[in-house]
Amino acid sequence: MSACVVLESDDLASLVTEHLDHTPIVALGRVSQGVRSALRSAIRGSPHLLARAARNAGALTKTQLMGLFALTSAEGDALPRSQYVRLRGPGFYYLYRGAAFEHALAVLGSVNEWEARLRARAAADTLHARWGGSREALVSVASATRSRRPLLLVPR
């Protein structure tokens, strides 16, 4: 029996996800389509696994939080966070901890919304690679393509 077959079990994916942080979960999802489906199925059955993975990391940067929960920048800004001065260069960075993860789940509303956001982000990445432009603008374009509204895209 190969490792992929073992990792494609929904029950095993659920058990493994409880004890990992976001980075190994992403890496596991890249093993195969079957493993990615098992991970999504585990999260679909227990949405709290997203917050659990974030808590296992201790703290997430804004970029990591937006990636794991498929949030927009504005939604990330609305969550409770700590602000720190960057060691190199001007500006600040933000760290999110426990309470923010529960709020992020509430923002999502449902696992179906989370999966729809992931699909829209993947479509936006595909459009970005082909046409250029900002990712957030392309997420709205990708959402529009699901609703069958006509689009006019002009390459750079």
C-alpha positions as CSV (number, residue, x, y, z in Angstrom):
1,M,0.0,0.0,0.0
2,S,1.5,3.3,-1.0
3,A,1.7,6.4,1.3
4,C,-0.7,8.3,-1.0
5,V,-3.4,5.7,-0.5
6,V,-3.0,6.0,3.3
7,L,-3.0,9.8,3.2
8,E,-6.1,9.8,1.1
9,S,-8.2,8.5,4.0
10,D,-10.6,11.2,5.3
11,D,-10.3,9.9,8.9
12,L,-6.5,9.9,8.8
13,A,-6.5,13.3,7.3
14,S,-8.7,14.6,10.1
15,L,-6.4,13.1,12.7
16,V,-3.2,14.4,11.1
17,T,-4.7,17.9,10.6
18,E,-5.4,18.3,14.3
19,H,-1.7,18.1,15.1
20,L,-0.1,20.1,12.3
21,D,0.2,23.8,11.7
22,H,-0.6,25.5,8.3
23,T,2.7,24.9,6.6
24,P,2.7,21.0,6.7
25,I,-1.0,21.0,5.8
26,V,-0.3,23.0,2.6
27,A,2.7,20.7,1.8
28,L,0.4,17.6,2.3
29,G,-2.2,19.1,0.0
30,R,0.5,19.3,-2.7
31,V,1.2,15.5,-2.5
32,S,-1.7,14.6,-4.8
33,Q,-5.2,15.5,-5.7
34,G,-6.5,12.6,-3.5
35,V,-4.7,13.9,-0.5
36,R,-5.9,17.4,-1.1
37,S,-9.5,16.1,-1.4
38,A,-9.1,14.2,1.9
39,L,-7.8,17.3,3.7
40,R,-10.7,19.4,2.3
41,S,-13.2,16.7,3.3
42,A,-11.8,16.6,6.8
43,I,-12.1,20.4,7.1
44,R,-15.6,20.2,5.6
45,G,-16.6,17.8,8.3
46,S,-14.9,19.8,11.1
47,P,-14.3,23.5,10.2
48,H,-12.6,24.1,13.6
49,L,-9.6,22.2,12.1
50,L,-8.7,25.5,10.3
51,A,-8.5,27.4,13.6
52,R,-6.8,24.4,15.2
53,A,-4.0,24.5,12.6
54,A,-3.6,28.2,13.1
55,R,-3.4,27.8,16.9
56,N,-0.8,25.0,16.4
57,A,1.4,27.6,14.7
58,G,1.1,29.9,17.7
59,A,0.8,33.1,15.6
60,L,0.3,33.9,11.9
61,T,1.3,36.9,9.9
62,K,-1.4,38.6,7.9
63,T,-0.3,36.9,4.7
64,Q,-0.4,33.5,6.3
65,L,-3.8,34.2,7.9
66,M,-5.2,35.4,4.5
67,G,-3.9,32.3,2.8
68,L,-5.2,29.7,5.3
69,F,-8.6,31.2,5.8
70,A,-8.9,32.6,2.2
71,L,-9.6,36.1,3.6
72,T,-9.3,39.5,1.8
73,S,-6.9,42.1,3.1
74,A,-9.8,44.2,4.5
75,E,-11.2,41.2,6.4
76,G,-7.8,40.5,7.8
77,D,-7.5,44.2,9.0
78,A,-10.8,43.8,10.9
79,L,-9.5,40.9,13.0
80,P,-7.8,41.4,16.4
81,R,-4.1,41.5,15.9
82,S,-0.8,42.8,17.4
83,Q,1.4,45.3,15.5
84,Y,5.2,45.2,15.5
85,V,7.9,47.4,13.9
86,R,9.8,45.7,11.1
87,L,13.4,45.0,11.9
88,R,14.5,45.7,8.3
89,G,12.9,48.6,6.4
90,P,10.1,50.9,7.3
91,G,6.6,49.9,8.4
92,F,4.9,47.4,10.5
93,Y,3.8,43.8,10.4
94,Y,0.9,42.2,12.1
95,L,0.6,38.9,14.1
96,Y,-2.7,37.2,14.7
97,R,-3.3,34.8,17.6
98,G,-6.1,32.7,19.1
99,A,-9.1,35.1,19.2
100,A,-8.4,36.2,15.6
101,F,-8.7,32.6,14.4
102,E,-12.2,32.1,15.8
103,H,-13.2,35.5,14.4
104,A,-11.9,34.4,11.0
105,L,-14.1,31.3,11.1
106,A,-17.1,33.5,11.8
107,V,-16.2,35.8,8.9
108,L,-16.2,32.8,6.6
109,G,-19.6,31.7,7.7
110,S,-19.4,28.2,6.3
111,V,-17.0,25.7,4.8
112,N,-18.7,26.1,1.5
113,E,-17.8,29.8,1.5
114,W,-14.2,28.9,2.3
115,E,-14.0,26.4,-0.6
116,A,-15.6,29.0,-3.0
117,R,-13.0,31.6,-1.9
118,L,-10.2,29.0,-2.5
119,R,-11.6,28.3,-6.0
120,A,-11.9,32.0,-6.8
121,R,-8.3,32.6,-5.6
122,A,-7.0,29.8,-7.7
123,A,-8.9,31.2,-10.7
124,A,-7.5,34.6,-10.0
125,D,-3.9,33.2,-9.8
126,T,-4.5,31.6,-13.2
127,L,-5.8,34.9,-14.6
128,H,-2.9,36.8,-13.0
129,A,-0.3,34.5,-14.6
130,R,-2.0,35.0,-18.0
131,W,-3.1,38.6,-17.9
132,G,-1.4,40.4,-15.0
133,G,-3.1,42.8,-12.6
134,S,-3.8,42.8,-8.9
135,R,-4.8,39.6,-7.2
136,E,-7.8,41.1,-5.3
137,A,-9.2,42.6,-8.5
138,L,-8.8,39.3,-10.2
139,V,-10.6,37.4,-7.4
140,S,-13.6,39.6,-8.1
141,V,-13.2,38.8,-11.8
142,A,-13.0,35.1,-11.0
143,S,-16.2,35.4,-8.9
144,A,-17.9,37.2,-11.8
145,T,-17.0,34.4,-14.1
146,R,-18.9,32.0,-11.8
147,S,-22.0,34.2,-12.1
148,R,-21.8,34.1,-15.9
149,R,-21.5,37.9,-16.2
150,P,-19.7,38.9,-19.5
151,L,-16.1,40.0,-19.1
152,L,-13.8,41.9,-21.3
153,L,-10.1,41.1,-20.6
154,V,-7.4,42.8,-22.5
155,P,-3.8,41.4,-22.1
156,R,-1.0,43.7,-21.2
